[in-house]
């Protein structure tokens, strides 16, 4: 009898120990220069941030991009460089604002225009090389374990392609046609351990935005399939065979959860929810252990045709657990912060950055597990 009881007792003790684990989210607010943050990427204790800066010259408004390296330990800038050495940027708003890093080859990738990527030295931030891209770039991601660069772009004839480049020499190694017809926005997400890519392709029509979601696998060649169609999507993330999508609709609906699509059997579910606020705009996966979502809330005042922010927060779920494990609020954010929220996750540490493409406000969060009392 004792032999039979021991495994059951051990299971109960282990379960209680897991339940006792508490997630804490210590954070730091970054004091960034003026300019909207349009992209960011971690490289261990370094953070690379790209900003878009507007300049008014009489009735004309021009923009430029700048990149800065940030020391997470000291929470201070190390180096800043203006990218438009030859004049104003051709990139407007947050278009092609992505920042990616190959941590092994020590290279930083950004868009130098909508038809070329710049490869930067992480210390000097100077341009080492340019990679010309066929078509107009929407988004790109880097697999730094295989040193592969994935770029989605649209041709002049409105055909979307996914291209694969070798980071070491900049040569194209593969490509696939995704779709045809004009796309308003296309976003990529990657899980390099699973060799999977998620793609969201948004189209504006008379009833609002619709989004086609694709899943790609690049283990033996590049294969992509459309897996679902949904409403407006702001950001996506991929973990294993699951694609997670955050709604781009106003944060005034508590019933909105993250949308999860299995890339293998194409089933759709909504396991990650926040009953008090809903989940909107931003989603990320940290260390293949945690799902992070933006849970800020707002209220739509229809009679004033205005939206009032009620609060700004992020929530963390343990992967495959629908119960919120941690939540924390931000302060000192302005009303425009919510709609431009994005999340950049570290590949090497349980850490993520919350920023907004409509402001220079950003927060670094560390995910720390501790045993509760």
C-alpha positions in Angstrom: 0.0 0.0 0.0 2.8 2.4 0.9 4.5 1.6 -2.4 1.4 2.6 -4.3 0.9 5.8 -2.2 4.4 7.1 -2.7 4.2 8.0 -6.4 0.8 9.7 -5.9 2.1 11.7 -2.9 5.2 12.7 -4.9 3.0 13.9 -7.8 0.9 16.0 -5.4 4.0 17.5 -3.9 5.5 18.4 -7.3 2.2 19.9 -8.4 2.1 22.0 -5.3 5.6 23.1 -5.9 4.8 24.2 -9.4 1.7 26.1 -8.2 3.9 27.8 -5.6 6.2 29.2 -8.3 5.5 32.9 -8.7 6.6 35.1 -11.7 7.9 38.5 -11.0 8.4 41.2 -13.7 11.1 43.7 -12.6 11.3 46.4 -15.2 13.2 49.5 -16.3 11.8 52.4 -18.3 14.2 53.6 -21.0 15.0 57.3 -21.3 15.2 57.4 -25.1 15.9 60.4 -27.4 13.0 62.0 -29.2 11.6 59.9 -32.0 9.2 57.0 -32.4 10.6 53.5 -31.7 9.9 51.4 -34.8 12.0 48.3 -34.1 14.3 46.7 -31.5 16.3 43.5 -31.0 18.3 42.0 -28.1 21.8 40.7 -28.3 22.5 39.3 -24.8 22.9 42.4 -22.6 22.8 44.8 -25.5 19.7 46.2 -27.1 19.5 47.8 -30.6 16.7 50.3 -31.1 15.6 52.0 -34.3 13.7 55.3 -34.2 11.9 57.4 -36.8 12.3 61.1 -36.4 10.2 63.7 -38.1 11.4 67.2 -39.1 9.3 70.1 -40.1 10.7 72.4 -42.8 7.9 74.9 -43.4 5.0 73.0 -44.9 7.1 70.0 -45.7 7.7 67.2 -43.2 10.7 64.8 -43.7 11.8 61.8 -41.7 15.0 60.2 -40.8 15.9 56.9 -39.1 18.4 56.5 -36.3 19.8 53.4 -34.6 21.2 53.2 -31.1 22.9 50.6 -29.0 21.7 50.3 -25.4 23.4 48.7 -22.4 20.7 46.8 -20.5 22.8 46.5 -17.3 23.4 50.3 -17.0 20.2 51.2 -18.7 22.0 53.8 -20.9 22.8 54.4 -24.5 26.3 53.4 -25.8 26.2 54.6 -29.4 23.8 56.5 -31.7 23.9 56.9 -35.5 21.7 58.7 -37.9 21.2 56.4 -40.9 20.2 58.8 -43.6 23.7 59.9 -44.5 22.6 60.9 -48.0 19.4 62.7 -47.1 15.9 62.1 -45.7 14.6 58.5 -45.4 12.4 57.0 -48.1 10.8 55.0 -45.3 7.8 56.6 -43.6 6.1 55.8 -40.3 7.1 52.4 -39.0 7.4 50.8 -42.4 10.3 48.3 -42.5 11.3 49.3 -39.0 12.4 45.8 -37.9 15.7 45.3 -36.2 17.3 41.8 -36.2 20.6 40.4 -34.9 22.8 37.5 -35.7 24.4 36.9 -32.3 27.0 34.5 -33.6 28.3 36.5 -36.6 27.8 39.8 -34.6 25.8 41.5 -37.2 22.8 43.9 -36.9 20.2 44.1 -39.8 17.9 47.0 -40.6 16.2 48.4 -43.7 18.3 51.0 -45.5 15.4 51.6 -47.9 12.3 49.7 -48.9 14.4 47.7 -51.4 17.7 47.0 -49.5 18.8 45.8 -46.1 21.9 47.2 -44.3 24.2 45.1 -42.3 25.7 47.0 -39.4 28.7 46.5 -37.1 27.2 46.2 -33.5 30.0 48.2 -31.9 30.3 51.1 -34.4 26.9 50.8 -35.9 28.6 51.5 -39.3 27.3 49.8 -42.4 29.3 46.8 -43.4 27.3 45.7 -46.4 24.0 46.2 -48.3 21.8 43.4 -49.4 19.6 44.4 -52.3 16.1 42.8 -52.2 13.8 42.0 -55.1 10.6 44.1 -54.7 9.5 46.4 -51.8 10.3 45.0 -48.3 7.5 44.5 -45.9 9.3 42.6 -43.1 12.3 40.3 -42.4 13.5 37.9 -39.7 16.8 36.2 -38.9 17.6 32.6 -38.0 21.0 33.1 -36.3 21.5 29.3 -35.8 21.5 28.7 -39.5 22.6 32.2 -40.5 19.6 32.6 -42.7 17.7 35.9 -43.5 14.1 35.6 -44.5 12.5 38.6 -46.3 8.9 39.1 -47.5 8.5 41.7 -50.3 6.0 42.8 -52.9 6.9 43.1 -56.6 5.7 45.9 -58.8 3.1 43.6 -60.2 1.7 43.1 -56.6 3.0 39.6 -56.0 4.3 38.7 -52.5 7.4 36.5 -52.3 9.3 35.1 -49.3 13.1 35.1 -50.1 15.9 33.3 -48.2 19.4 34.7 -48.1 22.7 33.4 -46.7 23.8 35.9 -44.1 27.5 35.0 -44.6 27.7 36.2 -48.2 24.3 37.8 -48.9 23.4 35.4 -51.7 19.8 34.3 -52.3 19.4 30.6 -51.6 15.6 30.0 -51.9 12.3 31.8 -52.6 8.6 31.0 -52.8 5.5 32.9 -54.1 3.0 33.5 -51.3 0.1 35.4 -52.9 -0.9 37.9 -55.6 -2.9 41.1 -55.3 -2.0 44.2 -53.3 -1.3 43.6 -49.6 -1.5 46.5 -47.1 0.8 45.0 -44.6 2.8 41.7 -44.1 4.5 40.6 -40.9 6.8 37.7 -40.1 7.6 35.7 -37.0 10.0 32.9 -36.6 10.9 30.0 -34.2 14.4 28.9 -35.2 14.3 25.8 -33.1 11.2 24.5 -34.9 12.3 25.9 -38.3 8.9 27.5 -38.7 7.8 30.9 -39.9 4.4 32.6 -39.4 3.2 35.2 -41.8 0.2 37.6 -41.5 -0.9 39.4 -44.7 -3.5 42.1 -44.1 -5.9 43.5 -46.7 -8.1 46.6 -46.3 -11.6 46.4 -47.7 -14.9 48.2 -47.3 -15.6 46.4 -44.0 -12.2 46.8 -42.5 -9.1 44.7 -42.4 -9.0 40.9 -43.1 -5.8 38.9 -42.5 -4.5 35.8 -44.3 -2.3 33.7 -42.0 0.4 31.4 -43.4 2.7 28.8 -42.0 6.1 28.0 -43.5 8.6 25.2 -42.7 12.2 25.5 -43.9 13.9 22.3 -42.7 14.1 20.6 -46.1 13.5 23.4 -48.5 11.0 26.2 -48.1 7.3 25.3 -47.9 4.4 27.6 -47.1 0.6 27.1 -46.8 -2.3 29.4 -45.9 -3.6 28.1 -42.6 -6.4 30.6 -41.6 -8.2 33.8 -42.3 -9.1 36.2 -39.5 -9.7 39.9 -38.7 -7.3 42.7 -38.1 -4.0 41.6 -36.7 -1.3 43.9 -35.2 1.5 41.4 -34.3 2.2 37.7 -34.5 4.6 35.2 -32.8 5.4 31.5 -33.4 6.3 28.8 -31.0 6.7 25.3 -32.2 3.8 24.5 -34.5 1.6 27.3 -33.0 1.1 30.8 -34.5 -0.2 33.4 -32.1 -1.9 36.6 -33.4 -2.8 39.8 -31.4 -5.8 41.8 -32.5 -5.3 45.2 -34.0 -8.8 46.4 -33.1 -9.3 49.1 -30.4 -8.6 47.8 -26.9 -12.2 48.4 -25.7 -13.4 44.7 -25.8 -12.6 42.5 -22.8 -13.6 39.4 -24.7 -10.7 39.7 -27.2 -8.1 37.0 -26.6 -4.9 36.0 -28.5 -5.8 33.8 -31.5 -3.8 30.6 -31.8 -3.6 28.6 -35.0 -1.9 25.1 -35.2 0.2 25.2 -38.3 0.0 21.5 -38.9 -3.8 20.8 -38.5 -5.0 24.4 -39.0 -7.2 24.4 -35.9 -7.9 27.7 -34.3 -8.4 28.4 -30.6 -8.2 31.3 -28.1 -6.4 30.0 -25.0 -4.7 33.1 -23.8 -7.2 35.6 -22.4 -7.3 38.5 -19.8 -10.9 38.7 -18.5 -10.6 42.2 -17.0 -9.1 43.9 -20.1 -8.8 41.7 -23.1 -5.5 41.1 -25.1 -4.6 43.5 -27.9 -1.9 44.8 -30.2 1.2 43.1 -28.9 2.3 39.4 -28.5 5.6 37.7 -28.0 7.1 34.4 -26.9 10.0 34.4 -24.5 12.3 31.4 -24.2 9.7 29.0 -25.6 8.3 29.0 -22.0 6.2 32.2 -21.7 3.6 34.0 -23.8 3.5 37.8 -23.4 0.5 39.9 -24.4 -0.4 43.5 -24.1 -3.4 43.9 -21.8 -3.9 47.7 -21.8 -7.5 48.8 -22.0 -9.4 51.8 -23.5 -12.9 53.2 -23.8 -14.5 54.4 -27.0 -16.5 57.6 -26.6 -18.7 57.5 -29.7 -20.4 60.8 -29.1 -17.0 62.5 -29.0 -15.5 60.2 -31.7 -12.6 59.8 -29.4 -10.8 56.9 -27.6 -9.7 57.3 -24.0 -7.0 55.0 -22.6 -7.9 53.4 -19.2 -4.7 51.7 -18.5 -1.5 50.1 -19.9 -0.2 46.7 -18.9 1.4 43.5 -20.0 0.5 39.9 -18.9 2.5 36.7 -19.0 1.2 33.2 -19.3 3.2 30.0 -19.0 3.1 28.2 -22.4 0.0 26.0 -22.7 -1.5 27.4 -19.5 -4.5 29.6 -19.9 -4.2 31.2 -16.5 -2.4 34.5 -16.3 0.8 34.0 -14.3 1.9 37.6 -13.9 0.7 41.1 -14.8 2.2 44.5 -14.4 1.2 48.1 -15.3 3.1 50.9 -17.0 3.0 54.5 -16.0 4.0 57.7 -17.8 2.6 56.5 -21.2 0.6 58.8 -23.4 -2.7 58.2 -25.1 -1.2 57.3 -28.4 1.0 54.5 -26.8 -1.5 51.7 -27.0 -2.3 51.4 -30.7 1.4 51.2 -31.7 2.5 48.6 -29.1 5.0 45.9 -30.1 7.0 43.3 -28.1 10.6 42.3 -28.8 11.8 39.1 -27.1 15.3 38.1 -26.2 16.6 34.8 -27.7 19.1 34.2 -24.9 17.4 35.4 -21.7 13.9 35.5 -20.1 13.5 39.1 -21.1 11.4 41.3 -23.4 11.0 44.9 -24.5 7.6 46.6 -24.7 7.6 49.7 -27.0 5.3 51.7 -29.1 5.8 52.8 -32.7 3.9 56.0 -31.8 6.2 57.2 -29.0 9.7 57.1 -27.6 8.5 55.2 -24.5 9.9 51.7 -23.9 10.2 49.3 -21.0 12.5 46.3 -20.4 11.1 43.4 -18.4 12.8 40.4 -16.9 10.8 37.3 -16.2 11.9 35.8 -12.9 10.5 32.7 -11.3 10.5 32.5 -7.5 9.0 30.3 -4.9 6.0 31.9 -3.2 5.4 31.8 0.5 
